[in-house]
């Protein structure tokens, strides 16, 4: 009892001690077992002006944009499109952050009422106006479609009628559009503010008018810089240093990059794979020749399903067309190899008939099945009596989409329809109807137009693409694996590849976020290895597999973001300096000489017509803004001084000059110049904001 009494007297203390110990145990266990949770919650894909962009938020943005793309272009999103979506998600994230920060500092906002107005009010954003989701059957923007979508998403009962995947996709798309519309409006306001700084004065307008209205023909004598050998031009280190300082901003790396060499093998079938495939399809040919269950044989062995309907010439692959329409029933073609694909075909039946029919439809559904059938009978009688089918469809059809266009379903061919439907459609005459009733719904179909009579065939096609076998894949992998083991540093990798005649290639300035290496897709894992914290200059990767290739990478040099050194850009700077010095050398040789004398010194002479101040491209000479700028300063019949251009040095004589007779209108000219400036102003001002922003890009860690 004394012990129990003592425990009771210390009960509160024991509770605190035991409870604290249990809490410590639980928290410790949670931290250890849930460390990935904390890592995930704290993971950032970027920092923009000090603001963190979480991985989850960025992934949501990718998913939203992915759903927008699926809505706009259909469900078939290719790998290339997915890469573009990720890039678009990044650009939209950066734009949203930098524009938002700048507008917040300037006090520029989009109010709730303003946002509502540009989303579904009187001044709907052009972003929504260009979306296919909100267009009618004629491709025109329908403002009611936006309101209908919002009403549906806000109504649980209405949303319940939409398949879950479609509903999720619509919600994601609308979330993206809301954000994009708001950011776009902020950007418009910001650009509108900056545009006030664009001033075109009357002198500039007059100068541009006077020069742009003149078109000249010139006799141009030139000598390309390429005619002088590089080794004859001396480039001093001081020249390089001076030009580097002048152009330093051009050499700034935004992200980490790397210079690498790599060996890649496309995963392609071997000769043995082709031989095996040919033997297999030879057996299928005999089965196809003798079977009465052609659909089963095709669907079991072909990459494309059996189509029961008839086809006409334009619907048959060109490589099978001759066989299909020149062979009798049960004739067999192939197997024939086209690229990596074997094709095998059999003509089942031949006939002559309409290639296509234009259909219209009325869909009926009343409160009871009896009422539906009675109304269908009544409408059929009215159609037979000569009533206009299109008007009856507008007044009665439950299919609102086609009712608007008089029930028009468009043109159909035999292969567009199942067998039962096809037989009804193509056995119904022009101006006639047929009916299909099912589950209390009546459909009245009307043949409004018919195509032309053509030869048609029922064709069975087996298509089989030869792919690399497991053994072929293993052989390629093992070959590259053995090479990597024996050549485990950069120098050995490059030299060994040359000795063994292996396909080694280079990639300079590979970006840390690259998804391709010189066009080889789906090699993100290889890029991530290059920029892994443990990867150093000179290291060689293990063999890395993708869907398209098996690849091994050797790192020459990893470059941190920031300015490239003089040594890294020395060759580029030297080329620019040589070009400049070549120009000076050629111009010096032109002093005191006319065009005829220069032709004997390796110069060429061309007559260039319709040269205008507004276009810096001059025929075969290419982009030569210096040449174009000087033409206006030289009088008709006079010869210019020597000019150092972009690609060559020139001297020219003005042969003819014509003027546009349209009178000068100062106001119009100023507006035109302002519009021209504004066209590029938005892009360059946004790029300036991005360059000024402090952006830490960490996508490479997660994507």
C-alpha positions in Angstrom: 0.0 0.0 0.0 2.8 2.4 0.9 4.3 1.7 -2.5 1.0 2.4 -4.3 0.5 5.6 -2.3 3.9 6.7 -3.3 3.2 6.1 -7.0 -0.1 8.0 -6.7 1.7 11.0 -5.1 4.1 11.1 -8.0 1.5 10.3 -10.7 1.6 13.7 -12.5 5.4 13.6 -12.6 5.4 10.0 -14.0 2.8 10.9 -16.5 4.9 13.7 -17.8 8.1 11.5 -17.9 6.4 8.5 -19.5 4.4 10.7 -21.9 7.5 12.6 -22.9 9.4 9.5 -23.5 6.5 8.1 -25.7 6.3 11.3 -27.6 10.0 11.3 -28.2 9.8 7.7 -29.4 6.9 8.5 -31.8 8.5 11.7 -33.2 11.9 10.0 -33.5 10.3 7.1 -35.4 8.3 9.4 -37.6 11.4 11.4 -38.4 13.4 8.3 -39.3 10.7 6.5 -41.2 9.2 9.7 -42.7 12.3 11.5 -43.7 11.3 11.2 -47.3 8.1 13.1 -46.3 10.1 16.0 -45.0 12.4 15.9 -48.0 9.5 15.9 -50.4 7.7 18.8 -48.6 10.9 20.8 -48.5 12.0 20.0 -52.1 12.2 23.0 -54.4 12.5 23.0 -58.1 13.6 26.7 -58.2 14.1 29.9 -56.4 13.0 33.0 -58.2 13.8 36.3 -56.6 14.1 34.5 -53.3 10.7 32.8 -53.6 10.7 29.0 -53.6 8.9 27.0 -56.2 8.1 23.6 -54.7 8.5 20.4 -56.8 4.8 19.5 -56.1 3.6 22.9 -57.4 5.7 22.7 -60.5 4.5 19.1 -61.1 0.9 20.3 -60.8 1.7 23.0 -63.4 3.1 20.4 -65.8 0.0 18.2 -65.3 -2.3 21.2 -65.8 -0.5 22.1 -69.1 -0.5 18.5 -70.1 -4.3 18.4 -69.8 -4.6 21.7 -71.7 -2.6 20.1 -74.6 -4.8 17.0 -74.5 -7.9 19.1 -74.7 -6.5 21.2 -77.5 -4.9 18.5 -79.6 -6.5 15.2 -78.5 -5.3 12.6 -76.1 -2.2 11.5 -78.1 0.5 13.5 -76.4 3.9 12.4 -77.8 7.2 12.4 -76.0 8.3 15.5 -77.9 5.1 17.3 -76.8 5.6 16.3 -73.2 9.1 17.8 -73.3 7.6 21.0 -74.7 5.0 20.9 -72.0 7.7 20.8 -69.3 9.5 23.7 -71.0 6.2 25.7 -71.3 5.5 25.0 -67.6 8.9 26.4 -66.7 8.5 29.5 -68.8 5.0 30.2 -67.5 6.3 29.7 -63.9 9.2 32.1 -64.4 7.0 34.6 -66.2 4.3 34.5 -63.5 6.9 35.1 -60.7 9.0 37.8 -62.3 6.0 39.7 -63.7 4.1 39.3 -60.5 7.0 40.6 -58.4 7.6 43.6 -60.7 3.9 44.5 -60.7 3.6 44.1 -57.0 6.5 46.5 -56.5 4.8 49.0 -58.9 1.3 48.6 -57.4 -0.2 47.0 -60.5 -3.0 44.6 -59.7 -5.8 42.7 -61.3 -9.0 43.1 -59.3 -11.5 40.3 -58.7 -14.1 42.1 -60.9 -11.5 42.7 -63.6 -10.5 39.0 -63.5 -14.1 37.9 -63.7 -14.6 40.2 -66.7 -11.7 38.8 -68.7 -12.6 35.2 -67.7 -16.3 35.1 -68.5 -17.6 38.7 -68.8 -17.7 41.2 -71.6 -14.0 41.3 -72.4 -12.9 37.7 -72.4 -9.1 37.2 -72.7 -7.7 36.2 -76.1 -6.1 33.2 -74.4 -9.6 31.7 -73.9 -10.8 32.9 -77.2 -8.2 30.9 -79.0 -8.9 27.6 -77.1 -10.7 24.9 -79.1 -12.7 24.0 -76.0 -14.6 27.2 -76.3 -15.2 27.2 -80.1 -18.5 26.2 -81.8 -18.8 23.8 -84.8 -17.7 26.6 -87.1 -14.4 27.2 -85.2 -15.7 30.5 -83.8 -15.4 31.5 -80.2 -18.5 30.9 -78.1 -18.6 33.0 -74.9 -21.4 30.8 -73.5 -19.1 27.8 -73.6 -16.9 29.4 -71.0 -19.9 30.1 -68.7 -21.2 26.6 -69.2 -17.9 25.1 -68.2 -17.7 27.2 -65.0 -21.3 26.3 -64.2 -20.6 22.6 -64.6 -17.4 22.6 -62.5 -19.2 24.6 -59.8 -22.2 22.2 -59.8 -21.6 18.9 -58.1 -24.7 17.3 -59.6 -23.7 18.3 -63.1 -20.1 17.4 -62.6 -21.1 13.9 -61.5 -22.3 13.2 -65.0 -18.8 13.7 -66.4 -16.3 10.8 -66.4 -13.8 11.3 -63.6 -10.8 11.5 -65.9 -12.5 14.1 -68.1 -13.6 16.1 -65.0 -10.1 16.1 -63.5 -8.7 17.2 -66.9 -11.2 20.1 -67.2 -10.5 21.2 -63.7 -6.8 21.2 -64.3 -7.1 23.1 -67.5 -9.3 25.7 -66.0 -6.9 26.2 -63.1 -4.1 26.8 -65.6 -6.2 29.2 -67.7 -7.2 31.2 -64.6 -3.6 31.7 -63.7 -2.4 32.3 -67.2 -5.2 34.9 -67.9 -4.3 36.8 -64.8 -0.6 36.8 -65.5 -1.2 37.8 -69.1 -3.4 40.8 -67.9 -0.6 41.9 -65.5 1.9 41.6 -68.3 -0.4 43.7 -70.6 -0.6 46.4 -67.9 3.1 46.4 -67.3 3.9 46.6 -71.0 1.3 49.3 -71.4 3.2 51.3 -68.7 6.6 50.8 -70.3 5.2 51.5 -73.8 4.8 55.1 -72.8 8.5 55.3 -72.9 8.5 54.5 -76.7 8.6 57.9 -78.4 8.9 58.4 -82.2 9.6 62.0 -83.0 8.8 63.7 -86.3 12.4 63.7 -87.5 12.7 60.0 -87.1 9.4 59.4 -88.9 10.5 61.7 -91.8 13.9 60.0 -92.0 12.4 56.5 -92.1 9.8 57.6 -94.7 12.3 59.2 -97.0 14.6 56.1 -97.0 11.9 53.4 -97.1 10.1 54.9 -100.1 13.3 54.7 -102.2 14.2 51.4 -104.0 17.6 51.3 -105.7 19.4 49.1 -108.2 23.2 49.0 -107.6 26.3 47.7 -109.3 28.2 46.2 -106.4 31.8 45.0 -106.4 32.8 42.9 -103.4 35.4 40.5 -102.0 34.5 37.9 -99.4 36.5 37.6 -96.2 36.8 33.9 -96.9 39.2 34.7 -99.8 41.9 35.5 -97.2 43.4 32.5 -95.3 43.1 32.7 -91.6 46.7 31.9 -90.9 47.8 35.1 -92.7 46.0 37.2 -90.1 47.8 37.7 -86.8 45.6 37.9 -83.7 47.2 39.4 -80.5 46.3 38.5 -77.0 45.5 42.1 -76.3 43.0 42.1 -79.2 41.3 39.1 -77.7 41.2 40.6 -74.2 39.7 43.9 -75.6 37.0 42.1 -77.5 36.2 39.8 -74.6 35.4 42.8 -72.4 33.2 44.3 -75.1 31.2 41.1 -75.6 31.4 39.6 -72.1 27.7 39.6 -71.6 27.2 37.3 -74.6 29.3 34.7 -72.9 27.2 34.3 -69.7 26.0 30.8 -68.8 22.6 30.8 -67.1 23.0 27.1 -66.1 25.7 24.6 -65.6 26.9 23.0 -68.8 29.3 20.2 -69.8 31.5 19.1 -72.7 31.1 15.4 -73.2 31.9 12.6 -75.6 29.5 9.6 -75.9 28.9 6.4 -77.6 25.3 5.5 -78.4 23.7 2.6 -80.2 20.2 2.7 -81.5 18.2 -0.3 -80.4 17.6 -1.7 -83.8 16.9 -5.3 -85.0 19.7 -7.5 -86.1 19.9 -9.7 -89.2 18.9 -12.6 -87.0 15.8 -10.7 -85.9 14.8 -10.1 -89.5 15.4 -13.7 -90.4 13.3 -14.9 -87.4 10.5 -12.5 -88.3 10.5 -13.6 -91.9 10.2 -17.2 -90.9 7.3 -16.4 -88.5 5.3 -14.3 -91.0 5.8 -17.1 -93.6 3.9 -19.4 -91.3 1.2 -16.8 -90.8 0.9 -16.5 -94.6 -0.2 -20.1 -94.9 -2.6 -19.7 -92.0 -4.1 -16.6 -93.7 -4.4 -18.4 -97.1 -6.4 -21.3 -95.7 -8.5 -19.8 -92.9 -12.2 -19.1 -92.9 -11.8 -17.1 -89.8 -9.8 -14.2 -91.3 -10.7 -11.7 -88.7 -9.3 -13.9 -85.9 -6.1 -14.5 -87.8 -5.5 -10.8 -88.5 -6.4 -9.6 -85.0 -4.2 -12.3 -83.5 -1.1 -11.6 -85.6 -1.3 -8.0 -86.9 -0.4 -4.6 -85.4 -3.5 -3.1 -87.0 -7.0 -4.6 -86.4 -9.1 -6.2 -89.1 -11.5 -3.8 -90.8 -14.6 -5.6 -91.9 -15.9 -2.9 -94.3 -15.1 -2.3 -97.9 -12.4 0.2 -98.9 -11.8 2.1 -102.1 -8.4 3.0 -103.7 -7.7 6.2 -101.7 -8.2 4.3 -98.4 -5.5 1.7 -99.2 -1.8 2.1 -98.5 0.0 3.0 -101.8 2.2 -0.1 -101.5 -0.8 -2.4 -101.4 -3.1 -0.5 -103.8 -2.1 -2.2 -107.1 -2.5 -5.7 -105.6 -5.8 -4.8 -103.9 -7.6 -3.6 -107.1 -5.9 -5.8 -109.7 -6.2 -9.2 -108.0 -9.1 -11.6 -107.7 -10.9 -12.7 -104.5 -8.7 -14.7 -102.1 -5.5 -13.5 -103.7 -2.5 -13.3 -101.3 0.2 -10.6 -101.4 3.5 -10.8 -99.6 5.0 -11.0 -97.1 7.0 -7.9 -98.4 9.4 -5.9 -96.2 8.9 -2.1 -96.3 11.7 -0.6 -94.1 11.4 -2.6 -90.8 7.8 -3.6 -91.5 6.5 -6.8 -93.1 3.1 -6.5 -94.9 0.9 -9.4 -95.8 -2.6 -9.0 -97.5 -5.5 -11.0 -98.8 -8.4 -9.8 -100.9 -11.6 -11.2 -99.4 -14.3 -9.8 -101.6 -14.7 -7.2 -104.4 -17.7 -5.1 -105.3 -18.7 -1.8 -106.9 -20.6 0.9 -105.0 -20.7 4.3 -103.5 -17.4 5.6 -102.0 -19.2 7.7 -99.4 -22.6 9.0 -98.2 -23.6 12.2 -96.5 -25.8 11.5 -93.5 -28.2 13.5 -91.3 -29.9 12.3 -88.1 -32.7 13.0 -85.7 -32.4 11.6 -82.2 -35.7 11.1 -80.2 -36.2 10.4 -76.5 -39.6 11.1 -74.9 -40.8 10.3 -71.4 -41.9 6.8 -72.4 -40.7 4.4 -75.1 -44.2 4.3 -76.6 -44.2 8.1 -76.9 -40.7 8.0 -78.5 -41.8 5.4 -81.1 -45.0 7.3 -81.9 -43.1 10.5 -82.5 -40.6 8.7 -84.7 -43.4 7.2 -86.8 -45.0 10.7 -87.2 -41.7 12.3 -88.2 -41.0 9.5 -90.8 -44.4 10.1 -92.3 -43.7 13.9 -92.5 -40.3 13.3 -94.2 -41.9 10.9 -96.7 -44.5 13.6 -97.4 -41.8 16.1 -98.3 -41.2 18.0 -95.1 -37.7 19.5 -94.8 -35.5 17.0 -92.8 -33.1 19.7 -91.6 -35.9 21.8 -90.1 -37.4 18.8 -88.4 -34.0 18.0 -86.9 -33.6 21.5 -85.6 -37.1 21.4 -84.0 -37.0 17.8 -82.6 -33.6 16.2 -82.3 -32.3 15.7 -78.8 -28.7 15.8 -80.1 -28.2 19.5 -79.6 -24.8 19.6 -81.3 -26.1 18.3 -84.7 -29.6 19.8 -84.3 -28.0 23.2 -84.8 -26.8 22.2 -88.3 -30.0 20.4 -89.3 -28.8 17.0 -88.1 -25.8 16.9 -90.4 -23.3 14.2 -89.5 -21.1 14.7 -92.5 -19.7 12.2 -95.0 -19.1 8.6 -94.0 -17.5 5.7 -95.7 -18.1 2.0 -95.3 -15.1 1.5 -93.0 -16.3 4.3 -90.7 -19.3 2.1 -89.6 -19.9 -1.3 -88.1 -21.2 -4.0 -90.4 -24.8 -3.6 -89.4 -24.9 0.1 -89.8 -22.9 0.1 -93.0 -25.4 -2.3 -94.7 -28.3 0.0 -93.8 -26.5 3.2 -94.9 -25.3 1.9 -98.2 -28.5 0.2 -99.1 -30.6 3.3 -98.5 -31.2 5.5 -101.6 -30.6 9.2 -102.0 -33.3 11.2 -100.2 -34.5 8.1 -98.2 -34.5 7.4 -94.5 -33.9 4.4 -92.3 -34.5 4.0 -88.5 -32.6 2.4 -85.6 -34.3 1.9 -82.3 -32.5 0.9 -79.1 -33.2 1.2 -75.4 -36.1 3.6 -75.8 -34.2 5.9 -78.2 -35.1 6.3 -81.8 -32.7 7.5 -84.5 -33.9 8.5 -87.9 -31.1 8.7 -90.5 -31.4 10.5 -93.8 -29.2 10.2 -96.9 -28.8 13.8 -98.0 -26.0 13.3 -100.6 -24.1 10.4 -102.2 -20.6 10.2 -103.6 -19.5 8.4 -106.7 -19.5 4.7 -107.7 -16.1 3.1 -107.3 -14.5 -0.3 -107.2 -14.2 -1.4 -103.5 -12.6 -4.4 -101.8 -12.7 -6.1 -98.5 -9.1 -6.3 -97.6 -7.3 -8.2 -94.8 -3.9 -6.8 -93.9 -1.3 -8.2 -91.5 1.4 -5.8 -90.5 4.4 -6.7 -88.4 7.2 -4.4 -87.5 10.5 -6.1 -86.7 12.0 -5.0 -83.4 15.2 -5.8 -81.6 15.1 -9.1 -79.7 16.1 -9.5 -76.1 19.3 -11.2 -77.4 20.1 -8.3 -79.7 19.5 -5.9 -76.9 21.8 -7.9 -74.6 24.6 -8.1 -77.2 24.6 -4.3 -77.7 24.6 -3.7 -74.0 27.4 -6.2 -73.3 29.6 -4.8 -76.0 29.3 -1.3 -74.7 29.6 -2.5 -71.1 32.9 -4.3 -71.8 34.2 -1.2 -73.6 33.4 1.1 -70.6 35.1 -1.3 -68.2 38.3 -1.3 -70.3 38.2 2.5 -71.0 37.3 4.1 -67.7 38.5 7.7 -68.1 37.9 10.3 -70.7 41.2 9.9 -72.7 40.9 6.1 -72.9 37.2 6.4 -73.8 37.9 8.7 -76.8 41.0 7.0 -78.0 39.6 3.5 -77.5 36.4 4.3 -79.4 38.5 5.5 -82.4 40.7 2.4 -82.3 37.7 0.0 -82.1 35.8 2.0 -84.7 32.9 2.7 -82.3 30.5 5.6 -83.0 32.0 8.3 -80.6 30.5 11.8 -80.8 30.8 15.1 -78.9 28.3 17.4 -77.3 29.6 20.8 -76.3 27.9 23.0 -73.7 25.3 20.4 -72.8 22.8 22.1 -70.5 22.0 20.7 -67.1 18.3 20.6 -68.0 18.8 19.0 -71.4 16.4 16.2 -72.3 18.3 15.2 -75.5 21.9 14.8 -76.6 22.3 15.8 -80.2 18.8 14.7 -81.1 19.0 11.4 -79.1 15.8 11.4 -77.1 14.9 10.1 -73.7 18.5 10.3 -72.3 17.6 12.4 -69.3 19.2 9.8 -67.0 22.5 10.2 -68.8 22.3 14.0 -68.5 21.5 13.7 -64.8 24.6 11.4 -64.3 26.8 14.1 -65.9 25.7 16.7 -63.5 25.5 14.5 -60.4 27.5 15.9 -57.5 29.7 12.9 -57.5 30.6 13.2 -61.2 34.0 14.8 -62.0 35.9 15.8 -65.1 37.4 12.8 -66.8 34.9 10.3 -65.5 33.0 7.7 -67.6 29.5 6.6 -66.9 28.1 3.1 -66.7 26.0 1.9 -69.6 22.6 3.8 -69.6 19.5 2.5 -71.3 16.7 4.5 -72.8 13.7 3.7 -75.0 15.7 4.8 -78.1 19.3 4.0 -77.4 22.0 2.4 -75.2 24.5 5.1 -74.3 27.7 5.6 -72.4 29.1 9.1 -71.6 32.6 10.4 -70.8 32.9 13.9 -69.2 35.5 16.2 -70.6 34.7 19.4 -68.7 31.9 20.5 -66.4 31.3 24.3 -66.5 29.7 26.2 -63.6 27.1 28.9 -64.5 28.6 32.4 -64.9 30.9 34.0 -67.5 32.9 31.8 -69.8 36.6 32.4 -69.5 38.6 34.0 -72.3 40.2 30.6 -73.0 36.8 29.0 -73.6 35.7 31.6 -76.2 39.2 32.4 -77.6 38.5 30.6 -80.9 35.2 32.5 -81.4 36.8 35.9 -80.5 39.8 35.1 -82.8 37.4 34.4 -85.7 35.6 37.7 -85.1 38.9 39.6 -84.9 40.3 38.0 -88.0 37.1 38.9 -89.9 37.4 42.5 -88.8 41.1 42.7 -89.8 40.4 41.0 -93.2 37.8 43.7 -93.8 40.4 46.4 -93.1 43.0 44.7 -95.3 40.6 44.4 -98.2 39.4 48.0 -97.9 43.1 49.2 -97.9 43.6 47.3 -101.1 40.6 49.1 -102.7 41.9 52.6 -102.2 42.3 54.6 -105.4 40.9 51.9 -107.6 37.7 51.6 -109.6 35.4 48.6 -110.1 37.1 47.5 -113.3 40.5 47.5 -111.7 39.2 45.6 -108.6 37.8 42.8 -110.8 41.3 41.9 -111.8 42.2 41.6 -108.1 39.8 38.8 -107.1 36.7 40.9 -106.6 33.3 40.0 -108.1 30.7 42.4 -109.5 26.9 41.9 -109.2 23.9 43.9 -110.2 21.6 44.0 -107.3 18.0 45.2 -107.9 15.2 46.5 -105.7 17.4 47.1 -102.6 15.4 48.9 -99.9 16.2 50.5 -96.6 13.6 48.3 -94.8 15.3 45.0 -95.8 18.9 44.3 -94.9 19.1 41.1 -97.0 20.7 41.8 -100.3 20.3 38.9 -102.8 23.0 36.3 -102.7 25.2 38.5 -100.5 23.0 37.8 -97.5 22.4 40.0 -94.5 24.4 43.2 -95.1 22.9 46.1 -93.1 26.0 48.3 -93.4 25.7 48.1 -97.2 21.9 48.9 -97.2 22.4 51.8 -94.8 25.0 53.5 -97.1 22.9 53.2 -100.3 20.6 56.1 -99.2 23.7 58.4 -98.8 25.0 57.9 -102.3 23.6 60.0 -105.1 22.3 58.5 -108.3 25.1 57.6 -110.7 27.7 58.1 -108.0 30.1 55.5 -106.4 30.4 54.9 -102.7 33.5 54.7 -100.6 34.7 51.2 -99.6 32.5 49.6 -96.9 33.4 46.9 -94.4 30.3 44.7 -94.3 29.3 41.6 -92.4 30.6 39.0 -94.9 32.7 41.0 -97.4 34.0 44.5 -98.2 32.1 46.5 -100.9 32.1 49.4 -103.2 29.0 50.2 -105.2 27.5 52.5 -107.8 23.8 53.5 -107.8 22.4 52.7 -111.2 18.7 53.5 -110.7 16.4 54.9 -108.0 12.6 54.8 -107.8 10.3 56.4 -105.3 7.0 55.4 -103.9 4.6 58.2 -104.8 2.5 57.8 -101.6 2.5 61.2 -99.8 4.1 61.6 -96.4 1.7 61.3 -93.5 3.4 62.1 -90.3 0.8 60.7 -87.9 0.5 57.4 -89.8 4.3 57.1 -90.0 4.7 57.6 -86.3 2.0 55.1 -85.5 3.6 52.5 -87.8 7.0 53.0 -86.2 5.5 52.8 -82.7 3.7 49.6 -83.6 6.9 48.1 -85.0 8.7 48.9 -81.8 5.9 47.6 -79.7 5.9 44.3 -81.5 9.3 43.4 -80.2 9.2 45.5 -77.1 7.0 43.0 -75.1 9.4 40.2 -75.7 12.6 42.1 -75.0 11.2 43.7 -71.8 10.1 40.3 -70.5 13.6 38.9 -71.3 15.1 41.8 -69.5 13.0 41.1 -66.4 14.2 37.4 -66.5 17.8 38.4 -66.8 17.5 40.8 -63.9 15.8 38.3 -61.7 17.7 36.0 -59.4 16.8 32.6 -60.7 18.2 29.4 -59.2 17.1 26.6 -61.5 17.0 23.2 -59.8 14.8 21.2 -62.2 17.7 18.9 -63.1 17.4 17.3 -59.7 13.9 16.0 -60.3 13.2 15.9 -64.1 
